Amino acid sequence: LEKAKNEEEFDFNSFFSSSIEAGFLHYDEFSKRFVWANDQIQQAAYELVPRAKRDSFHLLIGSRLFLRSSPVELKSNLLFCIVDNMNRGVHLMNEARQKYDLASLNLDAGNKSIAASAFHSAERYLMTGISLLGNECWETKYNLAMKLNDAASE
């Protein structure tokens, strides 16, 4: 973890293997993924990320998850993990295309939240999506702007 913290050359496979051997991570048969052994270990690992870099860390995690996810996975609850992480680093995005892509993901998360009757979460996703569009959205991304505003008005 010290190497990752200091941004030196980092061997993820070695880190992952030693974390499993030490009992920090384990494979959860139900969810079919690796999870932290307990919340304290997860929190301790997170505390190693400098506060000033946490938003960029979340943006990186969300972006990598998005790029490596299949269309089927993007319809699962993984969508929320991706969007929540990317939203934490949204202020670091400079390109309009990135913001439009994230606005679209927020629309998907908002609609999925509405379907699950999680209206507070839906509002947060939809309003974040709207805020990403900017004033020119009605000329450049009309359909996305309409869908976001339509869903938010419900």
MARDOZA-182654 format. One line per field, with one value per residue: residue number from 1; x, y negated, z of N, C-alpha, C in turn; residue in three letters. Coordinates in Angstrom, 2 decimals. Example, Ala and Ser with C-alpha at 12.3 -4.5 7.8 and 13.67 -1.06 7.14 Angstrom:
BEGIN
i <- (1 2)
n_x <- (13.19 12.85)
n_y <- (5.69 2.25)
n_z <- (7.80 7.08)
ca_x <- (12.30 13.67)
ca_y <- (4.50 1.06)
ca_z <- (7.80 7.14)
c_x <- (13.20 12.90)
c_y <- (3.30 -0.03)
c_z <- (7.80 7.87)
aa <- (ALA SER)
END
This chain:
BEGIN
i <- (1 2 3 4 5 6 7 8 9 10 11 12 13 14 15 16 17 18 19 20 21 22 23 24 25 26 27 28 29 30 31 32 33 34 35 36 37 38 39 40 41 42 43 44 45 46 47 48 49 50 51 52 53 54 55 56 57 58 59 60 61 62 63 64 65 66 67 68 69 70 71 72 73 74 75 76 77 78 79 80 81 82 83 84 85 86 87 88 89 90 91 92 93 94 95 96 97 98 99 100 101 102 103 104 105 106 107 108 109 110 111 112 113 114 115 116 117 118 119 120 121 122 123 124 125 126 127 128 129 130 131 132 133 134 135 136 137 138 139 140 141 142 143 144 145 146 147 148 149 150 151 152 153 154)
n_x <- (0.83 2.00 3.64 1.70 0.52 2.59 2.86 4.76 6.23 3.88 2.88 0.09 -1.00 0.62 0.13 -2.62 -2.69 -1.15 -2.81 -5.05 -3.92 -3.16 -5.58 -7.04 -8.71 -11.43 -13.07 -16.37 -18.83 -21.55 -21.94 -20.06 -17.56 -14.58 -14.25 -13.71 -12.40 -13.46 -15.17 -13.41 -10.89 -11.28 -11.77 -9.31 -7.59 -8.65 -8.07 -5.41 -5.24 -4.44 -6.26 -6.52 -6.37 -8.50 -10.93 -10.07 -9.19 -11.63 -12.91 -11.21 -11.55 -14.32 -14.36 -12.71 -14.15 -16.44 -15.42 -14.63 -16.91 -19.60 -22.47 -24.61 -23.76 -23.84 -26.48 -26.98 -26.64 -24.10 -23.97 -24.69 -22.48 -20.48 -21.46 -21.71 -19.03 -17.83 -19.26 -18.24 -15.85 -16.51 -16.06 -13.53 -13.58 -13.03 -13.72 -16.46 -17.66 -17.11 -18.60 -21.19 -21.43 -21.34 -23.60 -25.55 -25.20 -25.99 -28.66 -29.54 -29.05 -30.77 -33.28 -33.32 -33.36 -35.83 -37.51 -37.11 -38.35 -36.77 -36.70 -35.34 -32.69 -32.94 -33.59 -31.18 -29.36 -30.54 -30.59 -27.88 -27.10 -28.43 -27.09 -24.63 -24.91 -24.91 -25.58 -25.87 -27.03 -29.59 -29.32 -27.21 -27.41 -30.13 -32.04 -31.02 -31.08 -33.83 -34.83 -33.59 -34.63 -37.35 -37.60 -36.77 -38.77 -40.86)
n_y <- (1.21 -1.17 -1.72 -2.22 -4.45 -6.31 -6.55 -5.09 -2.62 -0.10 3.11 4.54 7.14 8.61 7.23 7.74 10.54 10.91 9.55 11.18 13.53 12.60 12.23 9.91 9.47 11.34 13.92 13.59 15.84 15.52 12.92 13.13 11.84 10.13 9.03 6.72 7.90 6.86 3.86 2.11 2.69 1.95 -0.80 -1.59 -1.13 -2.99 -5.37 -5.64 -6.87 -10.05 -12.90 -15.07 -13.83 -12.17 -12.67 -12.56 -9.95 -8.56 -9.30 -8.08 -5.34 -4.99 -5.60 -3.60 -1.30 -1.76 -1.71 0.94 2.40 4.44 3.99 5.34 5.46 2.76 2.37 3.45 3.32 2.37 0.07 -2.01 -2.12 -2.89 -5.43 -6.84 -6.95 -8.35 -10.75 -11.86 -12.91 -14.76 -17.52 -17.62 -17.07 -18.19 -18.13 -18.49 -16.27 -14.17 -15.03 -14.93 -12.18 -11.26 -12.56 -11.16 -8.62 -9.27 -9.78 -7.18 -5.92 -7.44 -6.80 -4.06 -4.19 -5.43 -3.39 -1.60 -2.84 -4.60 -7.52 -9.80 -9.24 -9.09 -11.74 -13.00 -11.85 -12.64 -15.46 -15.97 -15.06 -16.95 -19.27 -18.84 -19.32 -22.02 -25.35 -25.37 -23.02 -22.59 -23.10 -21.46 -18.89 -18.01 -15.81 -14.35 -16.35 -16.82 -14.31 -14.06 -16.35 -15.81 -13.37 -14.28 -16.06 -14.48)
n_z <- (0.00 0.64 -1.58 -3.53 -2.45 -2.60 -5.28 -6.74 -8.93 -9.18 -8.36 -8.99 -9.07 -7.33 -4.96 -4.69 -4.46 -2.08 -0.31 -0.22 0.79 3.33 4.45 4.17 2.03 0.61 -1.30 -2.21 -2.48 -3.01 -4.19 -6.11 -6.21 -5.06 -1.73 0.99 4.07 6.42 7.56 8.88 7.83 5.18 5.55 6.66 4.50 2.70 4.03 3.50 1.09 0.10 1.25 -0.53 -2.96 -3.22 -4.65 -7.33 -7.30 -6.94 -9.33 -11.17 -10.45 -10.97 -13.73 -14.81 -14.09 -15.61 -18.25 -18.42 -18.19 -19.29 -21.48 -20.24 -17.57 -17.00 -16.64 -14.26 -10.64 -10.51 -11.95 -10.19 -8.49 -10.29 -11.19 -8.75 -7.91 -10.07 -9.96 -7.65 -8.50 -10.41 -10.71 -11.64 -14.29 -17.57 -20.26 -22.47 -23.65 -21.85 -19.69 -20.77 -21.21 -18.56 -17.60 -18.99 -17.85 -15.26 -15.77 -16.42 -13.94 -12.36 -13.48 -12.93 -10.16 -9.74 -10.65 -8.61 -6.56 -5.11 -4.47 -3.46 -4.05 -6.81 -7.42 -6.74 -8.60 -11.05 -10.88 -10.68 -13.19 -14.82 -14.04 -15.18 -17.86 -18.75 -20.10 -22.89 -23.62 -24.69 -27.33 -28.14 -26.95 -26.98 -26.73 -24.52 -22.56 -22.46 -21.60 -19.06 -17.70 -17.92 -16.48 -13.97 -13.33 -12.64)
ca_x <- (0.00 2.89 4.05 0.56 0.34 3.66 2.78 5.89 5.81 3.03 2.51 -1.24 -1.22 1.31 -0.63 -3.90 -2.40 -0.74 -3.98 -5.88 -3.18 -3.16 -6.95 -7.68 -9.76 -11.87 -14.01 -17.74 -19.50 -22.87 -21.84 -19.06 -16.53 -13.74 -14.70 -12.86 -12.72 -14.38 -15.24 -12.24 -9.80 -11.61 -11.57 -7.87 -7.02 -9.11 -7.37 -4.07 -5.35 -4.44 -7.55 -6.48 -6.44 -9.63 -11.89 -9.49 -9.19 -12.99 -13.15 -10.45 -12.22 -15.58 -14.07 -12.20 -15.27 -17.30 -14.77 -14.49 -18.21 -20.41 -23.80 -25.43 -23.30 -24.28 -27.89 -27.03 -26.35 -22.78 -24.20 -24.67 -21.09 -19.79 -21.95 -21.36 -17.59 -17.55 -19.85 -17.34 -14.77 -17.07 -15.47 -12.23 -13.81 -12.92 -14.27 -17.92 -18.06 -17.09 -19.74 -22.40 -21.46 -21.70 -25.00 -26.33 -25.14 -26.84 -30.05 -29.79 -29.12 -31.99 -34.43 -33.26 -33.78 -37.28 -38.13 -36.99 -39.00 -35.75 -36.91 -34.30 -31.51 -33.26 -33.47 -29.75 -28.77 -31.10 -30.14 -26.46 -27.07 -28.84 -26.03 -23.49 -25.20 -24.59 -26.65 -26.00 -27.52 -30.81 -28.91 -26.23 -27.85 -31.55 -32.72 -30.55 -31.61 -35.27 -35.04 -33.20 -35.60 -38.61 -37.54 -36.65 -40.04 -41.78)
ca_y <- (0.00 -2.32 -2.03 -2.84 -5.78 -7.19 -6.55 -4.43 -1.46 0.70 4.42 4.79 8.58 9.00 6.63 8.44 11.88 10.83 9.12 12.37 14.42 12.02 12.22 8.60 9.64 12.72 14.07 13.80 16.74 15.02 11.80 13.51 10.80 10.00 7.98 6.51 8.81 6.11 2.42 1.43 2.86 1.09 -2.19 -1.82 -1.24 -4.26 -6.46 -5.77 -7.77 -11.43 -13.59 -15.93 -13.01 -11.23 -12.89 -12.02 -8.51 -8.10 -9.48 -7.02 -4.06 -4.98 -5.57 -2.26 -0.37 -2.04 -1.25 2.40 3.03 4.79 3.37 6.05 5.02 1.38 2.40 4.01 2.36 1.81 -1.28 -2.96 -2.23 -3.68 -6.81 -7.46 -7.26 -9.41 -12.01 -12.43 -13.64 -15.48 -18.86 -17.48 -16.84 -19.41 -17.98 -18.43 -14.89 -13.40 -15.47 -14.40 -10.74 -11.10 -12.98 -10.04 -7.58 -9.75 -9.55 -5.75 -5.65 -8.07 -5.99 -2.81 -4.53 -5.65 -2.08 -0.95 -3.76 -5.30 -8.83 -10.75 -8.91 -9.47 -13.20 -13.34 -11.49 -13.45 -16.85 -15.98 -14.97 -18.25 -20.26 -18.56 -19.67 -23.40 -26.14 -25.12 -21.65 -22.52 -23.11 -20.42 -17.58 -18.23 -14.61 -14.06 -17.40 -16.59 -13.11 -14.37 -17.27 -15.10 -12.44 -15.06 -16.72 -13.49)
ca_z <- (0.00 0.69 -2.95 -4.22 -1.86 -3.08 -6.74 -7.37 -9.72 -8.30 -8.88 -8.46 -8.87 -6.09 -3.86 -4.59 -3.93 -0.68 0.47 -0.04 1.70 4.66 4.96 4.03 1.02 0.39 -2.40 -1.76 -3.43 -3.36 -5.13 -7.13 -6.28 -3.88 -0.81 2.16 5.16 7.29 7.28 9.42 6.86 4.04 5.96 6.82 3.15 2.14 4.70 2.91 -0.06 0.60 1.08 -1.72 -4.18 -3.16 -5.74 -8.57 -7.09 -7.22 -10.76 -11.84 -10.21 -11.72 -15.16 -15.16 -14.02 -16.76 -19.48 -18.40 -17.96 -20.46 -21.44 -19.25 -16.26 -16.80 -16.25 -12.91 -9.57 -10.74 -12.46 -9.07 -8.04 -11.31 -11.18 -7.47 -7.92 -11.05 -9.47 -6.63 -9.17 -11.55 -10.84 -12.31 -15.72 -18.37 -21.60 -22.55 -23.99 -20.60 -18.88 -21.39 -20.93 -17.16 -17.47 -19.48 -16.81 -14.16 -16.21 -16.25 -12.50 -11.88 -13.91 -12.17 -8.80 -9.79 -10.77 -7.31 -5.60 -4.32 -5.07 -3.05 -4.86 -8.19 -7.52 -6.70 -9.89 -12.14 -10.75 -11.04 -14.65 -15.37 -13.79 -16.06 -19.26 -19.11 -20.72 -24.33 -23.81 -25.49 -28.74 -28.43 -26.43 -26.71 -26.25 -23.18 -21.68 -22.32 -20.78 -17.68 -17.12 -17.85 -15.35 -12.73 -13.04 -12.07)
c_x <- (0.86 3.35 2.92 0.36 1.36 3.76 4.04 5.34 5.07 2.62 1.17 -1.46 -0.58 0.56 -1.92 -3.69 -2.03 -1.90 -4.92 -5.22 -3.22 -4.57 -7.65 -8.84 -10.17 -12.91 -15.38 -18.47 -20.85 -22.80 -20.84 -18.03 -15.70 -14.24 -13.71 -13.33 -13.65 -14.27 -14.01 -11.05 -10.04 -11.35 -10.09 -7.20 -7.41 -8.38 -5.95 -4.07 -5.39 -5.77 -7.60 -6.62 -7.65 -10.63 -11.35 -9.42 -10.56 -13.32 -12.44 -11.13 -13.50 -15.35 -13.58 -13.31 -16.18 -16.70 -14.67 -15.81 -18.91 -21.74 -24.73 -25.05 -23.75 -25.76 -28.07 -26.77 -24.94 -22.89 -24.11 -23.25 -20.30 -20.17 -21.56 -19.88 -17.27 -18.11 -18.96 -16.23 -15.23 -16.43 -14.09 -12.36 -13.77 -13.64 -15.79 -18.38 -18.10 -18.30 -21.06 -22.54 -21.88 -23.15 -25.92 -26.34 -25.99 -28.32 -30.42 -29.94 -30.39 -33.22 -34.48 -33.71 -35.29 -38.00 -38.10 -37.64 -38.00 -35.71 -35.86 -33.02 -31.74 -33.10 -32.00 -29.08 -29.25 -30.63 -28.65 -26.32 -27.41 -27.71 -24.81 -23.69 -24.79 -25.73 -26.89 -26.63 -28.75 -30.50 -28.04 -26.67 -29.32 -32.22 -32.32 -31.10 -33.10 -35.54 -34.70 -34.24 -36.98 -38.66 -37.49 -37.97 -41.07 -41.54)
c_y <- (-1.25 -2.72 -2.71 -4.26 -6.77 -7.22 -6.01 -3.32 -0.50 1.98 4.82 6.27 9.08 8.47 7.41 9.83 11.84 10.37 10.28 13.31 13.91 11.95 10.88 8.63 11.10 12.73 14.39 14.61 16.21 13.92 12.06 12.41 10.81 8.83 7.86 7.44 8.15 4.62 1.66 1.54 1.98 -0.37 -2.52 -1.96 -2.57 -5.45 -6.65 -6.67 -9.20 -12.13 -14.41 -15.14 -12.10 -11.43 -12.34 -10.50 -7.93 -8.21 -8.39 -5.66 -3.96 -4.87 -4.19 -1.22 -0.52 -1.46 0.27 3.13 3.32 4.06 4.03 5.59 3.60 1.29 2.97 2.92 1.81 0.38 -2.31 -3.18 -3.11 -5.16 -7.51 -7.84 -8.40 -10.76 -12.67 -13.27 -14.48 -16.84 -18.82 -17.26 -18.17 -19.32 -17.81 -17.00 -14.01 -13.75 -14.94 -12.91 -10.48 -11.53 -11.85 -8.88 -7.98 -9.59 -8.09 -5.39 -6.26 -7.26 -4.66 -3.05 -4.77 -4.31 -1.32 -1.78 -4.41 -6.75 -9.87 -10.51 -9.33 -10.97 -13.61 -13.02 -12.40 -14.90 -16.97 -15.92 -16.28 -19.27 -20.04 -19.07 -21.08 -24.07 -25.82 -23.76 -21.56 -22.59 -21.89 -19.01 -17.64 -16.99 -14.25 -15.08 -17.19 -15.40 -13.38 -15.27 -16.64 -14.17 -13.19 -15.72 -15.77 -13.43)
c_z <- (0.00 -0.71 -3.71 -3.74 -2.41 -4.60 -7.41 -8.25 -8.81 -8.99 -8.26 -8.18 -7.59 -4.88 -3.61 -3.97 -2.45 0.21 0.74 0.97 3.14 5.27 4.88 3.04 0.99 -0.72 -1.84 -2.83 -3.90 -4.42 -6.25 -7.34 -5.00 -3.04 0.33 3.27 6.18 6.99 7.77 8.46 5.65 4.38 6.10 5.45 2.52 2.75 4.17 1.67 0.49 0.29 -0.20 -3.02 -4.22 -4.29 -7.06 -8.50 -7.43 -8.71 -11.55 -11.66 -11.03 -13.22 -15.60 -15.10 -15.23 -18.04 -19.57 -18.24 -19.27 -20.38 -20.41 -17.84 -15.95 -16.45 -14.85 -11.87 -9.65 -11.26 -11.34 -8.56 -9.00 -11.20 -9.88 -7.43 -8.88 -10.59 -8.41 -7.28 -10.34 -11.76 -11.50 -13.81 -16.47 -19.70 -21.56 -22.81 -22.74 -19.75 -19.45 -21.13 -19.49 -16.91 -17.92 -18.47 -15.60 -14.51 -16.01 -14.77 -11.89 -12.24 -13.15 -10.72 -8.74 -9.84 -9.45 -6.20 -4.65 -4.83 -4.68 -3.86 -6.31 -8.39 -7.58 -8.05 -11.01 -12.07 -11.05 -12.55 -15.32 -15.21 -14.69 -17.48 -19.64 -19.85 -22.18 -24.64 -24.70 -26.98 -29.07 -28.02 -26.04 -26.10 -24.82 -22.18 -21.42 -21.40 -19.31 -17.01 -16.97 -16.63 -14.02 -12.35 -12.45 -10.61)
aa <- (LEU GLU LYS ALA LYS ASN GLU GLU GLU PHE ASP PHE ASN SER PHE PHE SER SER SER ILE GLU ALA GLY PHE LEU HIS TYR ASP GLU PHE SER LYS ARG PHE VAL TRP ALA ASN ASP GLN ILE GLN GLN ALA ALA TYR GLU LEU VAL PRO ARG ALA LYS ARG ASP SER PHE HIS LEU LEU ILE GLY SER ARG LEU PHE LEU ARG SER SER PRO VAL GLU LEU LYS SER ASN LEU LEU PHE CYS ILE VAL ASP ASN MET ASN ARG GLY VAL HIS LEU MET ASN GLU ALA ARG GLN LYS TYR ASP LEU ALA SER LEU ASN LEU ASP ALA GLY ASN LYS SER ILE ALA ALA SER ALA PHE HIS SER ALA GLU ARG TYR LEU MET THR GLY ILE SER LEU LEU GLY ASN GLU CYS TRP GLU THR LYS TYR ASN LEU ALA MET LYS LEU ASN ASP ALA ALA SER GLU)
END
